[in-house]
Amino acid sequence: MLAFFGMLLAVILVATLAGTDSQTLSYSDFLGRIDSESVKSVTIDGDGGIDGTLTDGSAFVTQLPTALNVSGLDQRL
């Protein structure tokens, strides 16, 4: 029984790590990449989570800061 749970944990761990191809960017780094035209596309969810793709094809995630005024971000993009 212990071996079964060990195998189950290993399968879950491998599946979780395989799905983490996105790099996490700070919000400042994200804005810098926008300004350098390194951001290809973004999706912003209702909670301010950002998933995107850089021009080199790599994926990234970041979070809109809740304490900052982020109005005008859509014009920067």
C-alpha positions as CSV (number, residue, x, y, z in Angstrom):
1,M,0.0,0.0,0.0
2,L,2.8,2.4,0.8
3,A,4.4,1.6,-2.5
4,F,1.2,2.5,-4.3
5,F,1.0,6.0,-2.6
6,G,4.7,6.5,-3.4
7,M,4.1,5.8,-7.1
8,L,1.0,8.0,-7.1
9,L,3.0,10.9,-5.5
10,A,5.7,10.4,-8.1
11,V,3.2,10.5,-11.0
12,I,1.6,13.6,-9.7
13,L,4.9,15.3,-9.1
14,V,6.1,14.6,-12.7
15,A,2.8,15.8,-14.2
16,T,3.0,19.0,-12.1
17,L,6.6,19.7,-13.1
18,A,5.9,19.0,-16.7
19,G,3.3,21.6,-16.8
20,T,5.5,24.4,-15.5
21,D,7.1,25.6,-18.7
22,S,6.2,29.3,-18.0
23,Q,8.7,31.6,-16.5
24,T,7.5,34.0,-13.8
25,L,8.2,37.6,-14.5
26,S,8.1,40.4,-12.0
27,Y,5.6,43.1,-13.0
28,S,8.5,45.6,-13.6
29,D,10.2,43.0,-15.9
30,F,6.9,42.5,-17.7
31,L,6.6,46.3,-18.4
32,G,10.2,46.4,-19.6
33,R,9.6,43.6,-22.0
34,I,6.5,45.4,-23.3
35,D,8.6,48.5,-23.9
36,S,11.3,46.5,-25.7
37,E,8.6,44.9,-27.8
38,S,9.5,41.4,-26.5
39,V,5.8,40.5,-25.7
40,K,3.9,38.7,-28.4
41,S,0.6,38.1,-26.7
42,V,-1.1,38.3,-23.2
43,T,-4.3,37.1,-21.6
44,I,-5.4,38.8,-18.4
45,D,-7.9,37.0,-16.2
46,G,-10.4,38.6,-13.9
47,D,-8.1,38.4,-10.9
48,G,-5.2,40.2,-12.6
49,G,-3.3,37.1,-13.5
50,I,-1.4,37.4,-16.8
51,D,-0.4,34.5,-19.1
52,G,1.6,35.5,-22.1
53,T,4.0,34.6,-24.8
54,L,7.3,36.4,-25.6
55,T,8.5,37.0,-29.2
56,D,11.0,34.2,-28.8
57,G,8.1,31.8,-28.2
58,S,8.6,31.2,-24.5
59,A,5.7,31.4,-22.1
60,F,5.5,33.6,-19.0
61,V,3.2,34.5,-16.1
62,T,2.9,37.6,-14.0
63,Q,0.4,39.3,-11.8
64,L,-1.1,42.8,-12.0
65,P,-0.2,44.6,-8.7
66,T,-3.4,45.5,-6.9
67,A,-1.9,48.5,-5.1
68,L,-0.9,50.3,-8.3
69,N,-2.9,52.2,-10.8
70,V,-2.5,50.0,-13.9
71,S,-4.8,52.1,-16.1
72,G,-3.3,52.7,-19.5
73,L,-1.7,49.2,-19.7
74,D,-4.0,48.3,-22.6
75,Q,-2.5,51.3,-24.6
76,R,1.1,50.1,-23.8
77,L,0.3,46.7,-25.1
